[in-house]
Amino acid sequence: MNQKEDENMYEVISTEKLEVNKVSAYLFNTPECHFSNSMEGNMKLQKLLTFANLIHYAQYNDFLFENDMYAFKNGVVVEDVRIPYFTNYYGYKESLQSYSTDFTEEQINSIDMSISIFNKLSAKELSDIQHELITWQVCYDNSLVGNRYEKELGKIDRSSIKVEDIEKLRKMINSFKENNEEDYLIERINGITFYYEESEIPVSKKDILDYLALVSGSEVNGEDDTFFLAFDEDQGLYHY
């Protein structure tokens, strides 16, 4: 199935796009989110914004916000946010107070999902995940002219989005939705995502992390890159 055929399978549900700073304002006002006056803070915000945009595209076949995304060395960025954040962090943060917090149900769904899935990860981990996207790889490679980077050649638009990335995001979204009502914790190790319910696994957190580090090294990223961790008295820890 080519990309055009795949897109035609999904009706465009959300046609009204947001200005990206409205999304940024929502993220800054979310208690569990923290964006420091640093490169890492800027990167973290960029990743949550762009993942929200891609999640929205995967769900509704339309971008969440209208501002352009670009493939940079450290992943996908929105220049309309990255630059003011970098040049005047406190001024930018103050300017976000003027943005209203009214969103459609679909819009808030995509933003909250980006927070729930990705906020606990570091900026570096989020950058590494975006480096796994074929969309980023192709657009970033296209932007390199000799030893120079041409920003506009790395722009990510509808025609740039690769079907394989959307399918991967839809799988992640479906897994999240299936388990959203349960009290699941999420760990991502070596590119593999594990869900588990802490109360049902009577071993220490260190033993859990040691097990996940061991098994993640034997799993190959691809179709099976999301697992659930369980415990059995005879078998011990296992994943499926």
Long-range contacts (C-beta under 8 A, 24 or more apart in sequence): 1-163, 2-163, 3-161, 3-162, 3-163, 6-163, 6-166, 7-61, 10-60, 10-61, 11-61, 12-60, 12-61, 12-62, 13-59, 13-60, 13-61, 13-62, 13-106, 14-56, 14-60, 14-62, 14-64, 14-104, 14-106, 14-107, 15-62, 16-104, 17-62, 17-63, 17-64, 17-65, 17-66, 18-64, 18-65, 18-66, 18-103, 18-107, 19-65, 19-66, 19-67, 19-99, 20-49, 20-65, 20-66, 20-67, 20-78, 20-80, 20-81, 21-80, 21-81, 21-95, 21-96, 21-99, 22-65, 22-99, 22-100, 22-103, 23-49, 23-52, 23-64, 23-65, 23-111, 24-49, 24-81, 24-96, 24-99, 25-96, 25-97, 25-99, 25-101, 26-101, 26-103, 26-111, 27-111, 27-115, 28-93, 28-96, 29-96, 29-101, 30-115, 32-115, 32-119, 33-115, 33-119, 37-89, 37-90, 39-123, 40-122, 40-123, 40-124, 41-85, 41-89, 41-123, 42-82, 42-85, 42-86, 43-74, 43-75, 43-123, 43-124, 43-126, 43-127, 44-122, 44-123, 44-126, 45-81, 45-85, 46-75, 46-76, 46-77, 46-78, 46-81, 46-82, 47-75, 47-76, 47-118, 47-123, 47-126, 47-127, 47-129, 47-130, 48-114, 48-115, 48-118, 48-119, 48-126, 49-78, 49-81, 49-114, 50-75, 50-76, 50-77, 50-78, 50-130, 51-114, 51-117, 51-118, 51-126, 51-130, 52-110, 52-111, 52-113, 52-114, 53-110, 54-161, 54-165, 54-169, 55-110, 55-113, 55-114, 55-169, 55-173, 56-106, 56-107, 56-110, 57-161, 57-166, 58-166, 58-169, 58-170, 58-173, 59-106, 59-109, 59-110, 59-170, 59-173, 60-106, 60-110, 63-158, 64-107, 64-110, 64-111, 68-155, 68-156, 68-157, 69-155, 69-156, 70-139, 70-143, 70-151, 70-154, 70-155, 70-156, 71-135, 71-136, 71-139, 71-140, 71-142, 71-143, 71-154, 71-156, 72-140, 72-154, 73-140, 73-149, 74-127, 75-126, 75-127, 75-130, 75-131, 75-136, 76-130, 76-133, 76-136, 76-156, 79-151, 113-173, 113-176, 116-176, 116-180, 117-172, 117-176, 117-186, 120-186, 121-188, 125-188, 128-191, 129-188, 129-191, 132-191, 132-221, 133-162, 133-165, 134-162, 134-164, 134-165, 135-160, 135-161, 135-162, 135-165, 138-162, 168-225, 171-226, 172-226, 175-226, 187-212, 189-213, 189-216, 190-216, 190-217, 190-219, 191-216, 191-221, 191-225, 192-216, 192-219, 192-221, 192-225, 192-226, 192-227, 193-225, 193-226, 193-227, 194-226, 194-227, 194-228, 194-229, 194-239, 195-226, 195-227, 195-228, 195-229, 196-228, 196-229, 196-230, 200-230, 200-231, 201-229, 201-230, 201-231, 201-237, 202-231, 203-231, 203-237, 207-237, 208-237, 211-237, 215-239
